[in-house]
Amino acid sequence: MSQENVEMVRRGFEAFNRGDLEGVAAEFAPDFEYVASGTIPGVGGVYRGPEGYRRFQEAFWAEFADGRAEINELIEAGDQVLVSATVRGRGKQSGVEASWDFWQLWTVQDGKVVRGQAFMSRAEALEAAGLE
């Protein structure tokens, strides 16, 4: 099952890169929860349900043009998938190119993504996944 979970997460990143907000949340459970830790500058907090996550994504697309998330590493961890990625985009107001690394931990149950959490450091993400 864990390889299926990895592919599910990969499909979400592909949808993000297309700007397909519906596609990003297509495999989320109705009670999905995302904990944003400010990996997108100025956006943090808890977002509930697929609609909440779409609002989180809209905040990114409102600030950045040409946004793209490049997966650096995917680590299977049972019902969880740890992602190391780099986001790149050009500020819509400033025109300045920006990039930053981030880590996410996605939890899958019964074939649906039930939780996602962003981290500012690899150590935090590994600890949360129990992979220290």
Backbone as CSV, one residue per row, in Angstrom:
resi,resn,N_x,N_y,N_z,CA_x,CA_y,CA_z,C_x,C_y,C_z
1,MET,0.820,-1.204,0.000,0.000,0.000,0.000,0.852,1.252,0.000
2,SER,2.037,1.220,0.587,2.809,2.452,0.708,3.238,3.018,-0.647
3,GLN,3.515,2.162,-1.646,3.863,2.682,-2.972,2.662,3.396,-3.585
4,GLU,1.459,2.877,-3.338,0.249,3.559,-3.804,0.132,4.932,-3.142
5,ASN,0.484,5.010,-1.870,0.441,6.286,-1.157,1.422,7.277,-1.767
6,VAL,2.619,6.800,-2.104,3.628,7.648,-2.734,3.096,8.186,-4.067
7,GLU,2.489,7.325,-4.857,1.957,7.756,-6.153,0.812,8.748,-5.985
8,MET,0.011,8.563,-4.948,-1.078,9.489,-4.670,-0.522,10.889,-4.373
9,VAL,0.520,10.946,-3.561,1.154,12.224,-3.231,1.783,12.830,-4.479
10,ARG,2.444,12.022,-5.279,3.063,12.506,-6.516,2.004,13.128,-7.451
11,ARG,0.835,12.479,-7.559,-0.247,13.022,-8.404,-0.701,14.385,-7.891
12,GLY,-0.724,14.549,-6.559,-1.100,15.846,-5.989,-0.129,16.939,-6.384
13,PHE,1.167,16.633,-6.378,2.175,17.609,-6.791,2.048,17.924,-8.274
14,GLU,1.756,16.931,-9.090,1.569,17.175,-10.520,0.379,18.097,-10.756
15,ALA,-0.706,17.885,-10.023,-1.876,18.754,-10.143,-1.532,20.178,-9.704
16,PHE,-0.777,20.315,-8.607,-0.353,21.636,-8.142,0.407,22.363,-9.248
17,ASN,1.321,21.661,-9.898,2.138,22.287,-10.934,1.324,22.687,-12.161
18,ARG,0.176,22.070,-12.352,-0.735,22.470,-13.433,-1.645,23.603,-12.994
19,GLY,-1.629,23.943,-11.701,-2.553,24.942,-11.173,-3.953,24.383,-10.991
20,ASP,-4.057,23.062,-10.904,-5.329,22.353,-10.796,-5.657,22.130,-9.322
21,LEU,-6.317,23.118,-8.711,-6.617,23.027,-7.282,-7.579,21.894,-6.969
22,GLU,-8.517,21.619,-7.862,-9.443,20.500,-7.659,-8.669,19.177,-7.699
23,GLY,-7.729,19.076,-8.624,-6.934,17.863,-8.741,-6.057,17.618,-7.532
24,VAL,-5.535,18.692,-6.936,-4.693,18.552,-5.737,-5.499,17.876,-4.631
25,ALA,-6.744,18.288,-4.458,-7.567,17.801,-3.355,-8.438,16.603,-3.736
26,ALA,-8.279,16.073,-4.931,-9.161,15.009,-5.425,-9.145,13.760,-4.549
27,GLU,-8.025,13.460,-3.921,-7.926,12.225,-3.134,-7.928,12.488,-1.632
28,PHE,-8.432,13.652,-1.231,-8.525,13.990,0.184,-9.824,13.435,0.762
29,ALA,-9.756,12.966,2.005,-10.945,12.554,2.746,-11.757,13.802,3.094
30,PRO,-13.068,13.654,3.284,-13.896,14.822,3.637,-13.424,15.528,4.905
31,ASP,-12.861,14.772,5.857,-12.403,15.371,7.114,-10.899,15.669,7.100
32,PHE,-10.339,15.807,5.919,-8.922,16.120,5.742,-8.525,17.358,6.551
33,GLU,-7.287,17.359,7.037,-6.740,18.501,7.777,-5.326,18.769,7.296
34,TYR,-5.018,20.050,7.061,-3.665,20.446,6.671,-3.149,21.475,7.657
35,VAL,-1.961,21.232,8.188,-1.338,22.151,9.132,-0.193,22.846,8.394
36,ALA,-0.382,24.120,8.123,0.620,24.926,7.422,1.485,25.626,8.458
37,SER,2.786,25.537,8.254,3.707,26.124,9.238,4.402,27.355,8.701
38,GLY,3.801,28.005,7.732,4.414,29.195,7.179,5.406,28.911,6.077
39,THR,5.366,27.696,5.494,6.284,27.392,4.403,5.997,28.276,3.189
40,ILE,4.761,28.702,3.058,4.429,29.737,2.085,4.419,31.025,2.898
41,PRO,5.296,31.961,2.589,5.425,33.171,3.404,4.077,33.839,3.696
42,GLY,3.818,34.049,4.989,2.608,34.736,5.408,1.378,33.849,5.518
43,VAL,1.512,32.565,5.225,0.356,31.672,5.278,0.654,30.544,6.255
44,GLY,-0.096,30.497,7.319,0.062,29.443,8.309,-1.290,29.096,8.892
45,GLY,-1.331,28.107,9.763,-2.575,27.735,10.407,-3.063,26.375,9.990
46,VAL,-4.290,26.057,10.393,-4.909,24.766,10.115,-6.041,24.984,9.118
47,TYR,-6.043,24.157,8.080,-7.061,24.215,7.033,-7.794,22.886,7.039
48,ARG,-9.132,22.938,7.104,-9.916,21.711,7.231,-10.717,21.433,5.961
49,GLY,-10.730,20.160,5.604,-11.486,19.695,4.452,-10.799,20.064,3.147
50,PRO,-11.189,19.410,2.064,-10.623,19.738,0.754,-10.792,21.216,0.404
51,GLU,-11.930,21.801,0.788,-12.160,23.219,0.488,-11.177,24.110,1.253
52,GLY,-10.882,23.768,2.492,-9.906,24.523,3.260,-8.531,24.480,2.608
53,TYR,-8.155,23.303,2.111,-6.849,23.191,1.454,-6.814,23.988,0.156
54,ARG,-7.913,24.009,-0.560,-7.967,24.820,-1.781,-7.750,26.295,-1.443
55,ARG,-8.329,26.764,-0.327,-8.105,28.157,0.094,-6.628,28.401,0.400
56,PHE,-5.979,27.433,1.024,-4.548,27.538,1.305,-3.773,27.665,-0.007
57,GLN,-4.083,26.825,-0.974,-3.407,26.862,-2.272,-3.674,28.181,-3.004
58,GLU,-4.887,28.680,-2.916,-5.227,29.948,-3.568,-4.348,31.081,-3.056
59,ALA,-3.977,31.029,-1.773,-3.098,32.058,-1.209,-1.751,32.050,-1.927
60,PHE,-1.242,30.860,-2.249,0.014,30.764,-2.991,-0.149,31.351,-4.386
61,TRP,-1.163,30.898,-5.096,-1.344,31.332,-6.484,-1.684,32.818,-6.575
62,ALA,-2.222,33.405,-5.498,-2.507,34.843,-5.492,-1.224,35.659,-5.425
63,GLU,-0.178,35.095,-4.837,1.081,35.815,-4.643,2.140,35.520,-5.697
64,PHE,2.090,34.315,-6.272,3.163,33.889,-7.164,2.660,33.495,-8.543
65,ALA,3.415,33.893,-9.556,3.175,33.453,-10.922,4.211,32.379,-11.245
66,ASP,3.906,31.573,-12.198,4.853,30.537,-12.645,5.276,29.632,-11.497
67,GLY,4.365,29.359,-10.573,4.697,28.516,-9.426,4.924,27.075,-9.822
68,ARG,5.849,26.453,-9.123,6.181,25.051,-9.399,6.807,24.446,-8.146
69,ALA,6.402,23.219,-7.832,6.998,22.478,-6.720,7.747,21.286,-7.292
70,GLU,9.029,21.233,-7.004,9.875,20.133,-7.487,10.144,19.182,-6.332
71,ILE,9.759,17.936,-6.504,10.002,16.925,-5.477,11.482,16.562,-5.487
72,ASN,12.108,16.660,-4.330,13.502,16.250,-4.173,13.602,14.811,-3.689
73,GLU,12.666,14.429,-2.807,12.725,13.098,-2.215,11.344,12.722,-1.684
74,LEU,10.984,11.453,-1.858,9.768,10.883,-1.277,10.193,9.695,-0.422
75,ILE,9.749,9.677,0.832,10.117,8.595,1.745,8.840,7.915,2.216
76,GLU,8.748,6.627,1.951,7.618,5.836,2.429,7.794,5.577,3.917
77,ALA,6.723,5.750,4.666,6.773,5.480,6.105,5.433,4.893,6.539
78,GLY,5.150,3.674,6.094,3.880,3.032,6.428,2.727,3.758,5.772
79,ASP,1.809,4.272,6.582,0.672,4.999,6.024,0.989,6.484,5.815
80,GLN,2.263,6.842,5.919,2.682,8.227,5.730,3.710,8.325,4.605
81,VAL,3.732,9.495,3.979,4.717,9.791,2.946,5.367,11.117,3.313
82,LEU,6.680,11.096,3.453,7.447,12.299,3.754,7.994,12.851,2.439
83,VAL,7.795,14.138,2.225,8.210,14.789,0.978,9.205,15.894,1.286
84,SER,10.291,15.895,0.547,11.220,17.025,0.526,11.037,17.664,-0.841
85,ALA,10.798,18.973,-0.868,10.532,19.629,-2.146,11.057,21.064,-2.126
86,THR,11.129,21.627,-3.314,11.501,23.028,-3.492,10.401,23.707,-4.297
87,VAL,9.943,24.835,-3.799,8.945,25.632,-4.524,9.660,26.807,-5.162
88,ARG,9.276,27.090,-6.386,9.806,28.241,-7.110,8.637,29.027,-7.678
89,GLY,8.786,30.330,-7.707,7.756,31.178,-8.282,8.265,32.596,-8.427
90,ARG,7.538,33.380,-9.172,7.872,34.788,-9.379,6.773,35.609,-8.717
91,GLY,7.177,36.519,-7.821,6.210,37.365,-7.136,5.391,38.168,-8.123
92,LYS,4.069,38.130,-7.977,3.199,38.842,-8.914,3.378,40.354,-8.809
93,GLN,3.617,40.860,-7.626,3.773,42.303,-7.457,5.191,42.765,-7.728
94,SER,6.166,41.973,-7.271,7.571,42.403,-7.377,8.258,41.923,-8.644
95,GLY,7.783,40.818,-9.192,8.456,40.213,-10.336,9.722,39.470,-9.956
96,VAL,10.029,39.398,-8.667,11.250,38.757,-8.185,11.047,37.232,-8.123
97,GLU,12.055,36.505,-8.612,12.046,35.043,-8.519,12.356,34.644,-7.077
98,ALA,11.611,33.679,-6.570,11.821,33.197,-5.208,11.797,31.675,-5.212
99,SER,12.507,31.089,-4.273,12.448,29.640,-4.084,12.736,29.339,-2.626
100,TRP,12.182,28.237,-2.158,12.463,27.794,-0.807,12.190,26.298,-0.706
101,ASP,12.939,25.668,0.181,12.772,24.246,0.446,11.745,24.069,1.550
102,PHE,11.006,22.976,1.462,10.044,22.659,2.509,9.889,21.150,2.593
103,TRP,9.259,20.706,3.670,9.012,19.301,3.915,7.558,19.155,4.292
104,GLN,6.958,18.074,3.858,5.566,17.785,4.194,5.459,16.326,4.599
105,LEU,4.522,16.062,5.493,4.198,14.704,5.897,2.719,14.491,5.588
106,TRP,2.447,13.527,4.708,1.080,13.205,4.280,0.689,11.861,4.885
107,THR,-0.527,11.780,5.429,-1.029,10.554,6.034,-2.215,10.049,5.213
108,VAL,-2.161,8.766,4.857,-3.207,8.142,4.041,-3.866,7.031,4.844
109,GLN,-5.212,7.018,4.833,-5.971,5.947,5.470,-7.102,5.546,4.542
110,ASP,-7.273,4.262,4.375,-8.359,3.729,3.547,-8.385,4.354,2.155
111,GLY,-7.191,4.568,1.584,-7.101,5.069,0.220,-7.362,6.547,0.047
112,LYS,-7.466,7.296,1.140,-7.695,8.737,1.077,-6.653,9.467,1.934
113,VAL,-6.269,10.644,1.490,-5.349,11.469,2.274,-6.155,12.125,3.387
114,VAL,-5.764,11.878,4.635,-6.514,12.406,5.778,-5.819,13.578,6.465
115,ARG,-4.502,13.705,6.241,-3.779,14.783,6.920,-2.516,15.129,6.156
116,GLY,-2.192,16.396,6.186,-0.929,16.884,5.666,-0.372,17.888,6.650
117,GLN,0.931,17.934,6.751,1.562,18.916,7.627,2.850,19.384,6.987
118,ALA,3.078,20.680,7.038,4.288,21.284,6.475,5.275,21.564,7.594
119,PHE,6.554,21.496,7.217,7.631,21.737,8.171,8.681,22.636,7.537
120,MET,9.311,23.421,8.369,10.362,24.320,7.910,11.732,23.636,7.891
121,SER,11.840,22.491,8.574,13.145,21.814,8.589,12.966,20.310,8.396
122,ARG,13.984,19.715,7.837,14.002,18.265,7.635,13.928,17.532,8.970
123,ALA,14.657,18.035,9.968,14.670,17.371,11.285,13.268,17.307,11.888
124,GLU,12.516,18.404,11.783,11.135,18.411,12.303,10.276,17.387,11.582
125,ALA,10.408,17.333,10.269,9.599,16.407,9.476,9.951,14.959,9.794
126,LEU,11.234,14.659,9.887,11.644,13.298,10.220,11.143,12.884,11.602
127,GLU,11.238,13.797,12.543,10.755,13.513,13.902,9.262,13.220,13.882
128,ALA,8.484,14.036,13.166,7.034,13.840,13.100,6.677,12.491,12.465
129,ALA,7.502,12.043,11.527,7.263,10.765,10.847,7.815,9.586,11.647
130,GLY,8.493,9.869,12.759,9.107,8.811,13.546,10.333,8.216,12.880
131,LEU,11.028,9.029,12.069,12.186,8.548,11.306,13.484,9.230,11.721
132,GLU,13.566,9.699,12.932,14.774,10.402,13.392,16.025,9.576,13.185
